[in-house]
């Protein structure tokens, strides 16, 4: 199976292997135990003194959460809020609560948190215990927290849930891990506040989102950006590399594909194919991990989430209502 691709039976017509089907009951049991801990009071959902918006998905892999988070940061700023982001920091080594600083690297804090900090220009905190990491944001004047990929993280109380789905792949075969890509059943959507459909055809009740490509920018000082129609190498270490390659082709590029696993930790040896004859394009998520050894002909392609104004208005109204109506919050120790 090529690097960066999910098992073929998740999204294709292939039969699910017996070993994968046999492990689904174990996965269900682990989820049940986690829910029982909270129901029995063995673990407590902890509330923070500011509203929390969770942006997550049901399945494994990318669905467009990072572009959506960046769009919401921009909308919140425009409405007078001071947002911050909390993340587990997947792919990074940092486990204790940490507020991102200018010198941080993706190897330490994860690629997505680093991109959110640099593109969003907001405080970002990471840590294995999201609640503790989120508390670091309060001292920075944050009055609303966006929890990146926290839909299944029950410990952090939330006021608004936004679930992002891949409009093309949807839920694949609809099965739970490891027989399918789902971390929770699709019925979970009934309990979230907003369902955002990234690409494809949005279903009734879903908010349509599309990604608009911007102008490539150089990772290091180099020549002019490759024009549409140019032959290029392209790398993608994201949940669905094919989506990025399709975007480049839609822009007119002739693409030599190089797919890597999601959150891949790049080293210079990964680019042995690059003899310098062709420009190389990558996602911004990949770029934050490649800047240290970037070459003059390497470029990152930014994307921007396009959302209907009605969604932003509805979310801001929900946020205002939550802020006004909620009782004073008390953070309880676990």
Secondary structure, DSSP 8 states (H G I E B T S, - for coil): --TT---HHHHSSS---HHHHHHHHHHHHHHHHHHHHHHTTSS--B--SSEEEEEE-SBSS-SSHHHHHHHHHHHHHHTT--EEEEE--TTSS--S-EE--TT--HHHH-HHHHHHHHHH-SEEEE-SSHHHHHHHHHTTT-SEEEEET-TT-TTB--SEEEEEEETTTTTTT--BTTTSSBSS-GGGGGGSSEEEEESS---TT-EEEEEEE---EESSS-S----TT-EEEEEE-STTHHHHHHHHHHTT-EEEEEE--TT----GGGGTT--SSSEEEEEHHHHHHHGGG--TTEEEE-EEEEE-HHHHHHHHHHHHHHHHHS--------
